[in-house]
Amino acid sequence: MAETCLTFLNFQCVRDLSTALDSPLVVVFFVDYASCYWGTHARKGLSPRAESLALRLLDDYDKHVSSKLLLIHERDWWWHLSEKNGSNAVGGFAGLHGAAYLGIMPIICSLLEKGEWDVNSTDVGGNTPFVWAARKGHEDAVRILLARPGVDPDTANVDGRTPLMWAAACGHRGVVEKL
């Protein structure tokens, strides 16, 4: 199923959808599901083809409609912050952010091996990939990212919340213990 979602999200007609969400998404009804659940399916098992498709999607993730849809489903805070800033873009929620949010270890490792990603980059909410991994309770992702040089486990986002605060608030005991 991950491969099906990722194949769909990589179609050029989907890649061309605006992050402003002014495109008729009703016509492309599967975009919402694929955007929000490809990671759930990928965590259950990731074929080499699905991994390749995921890396392709995440390459320009901050410009892909699926990143905005994923964050809209996360919480309304991101949507309001983005609109308040007058931004239709996803505001720095790049590929490594997405992989950490979704907790897909093979993808996180592949992205880190490439060395093209700043592990301390922040999205519009001031969240680093490490914050997202802790917030979503992905213990293995937290462990891998914490081992990276320069990752500060106490960096707060724009709301002043640290990874430890997020993990505790979301009930992720294993992450809290690691931190």
Secondary structure, DSSP 8 states (H G I E B T S, - for coil): -HHHHHHHHTSHHHHTS-TTS-S-TTTTTHHHHHHHHHHHHHHH---HHHHHHHHHHHHTGGGSHHHHHHHHHH-HHHHHHHHHTT--S-TT--HHHHHHHHT-HHHHHHHHHHT-S-TT---TTS--HHHHHHHHT-HHHHHHHHTSTT--TT---TTS--HHHHHHHTT-HHHHHH-
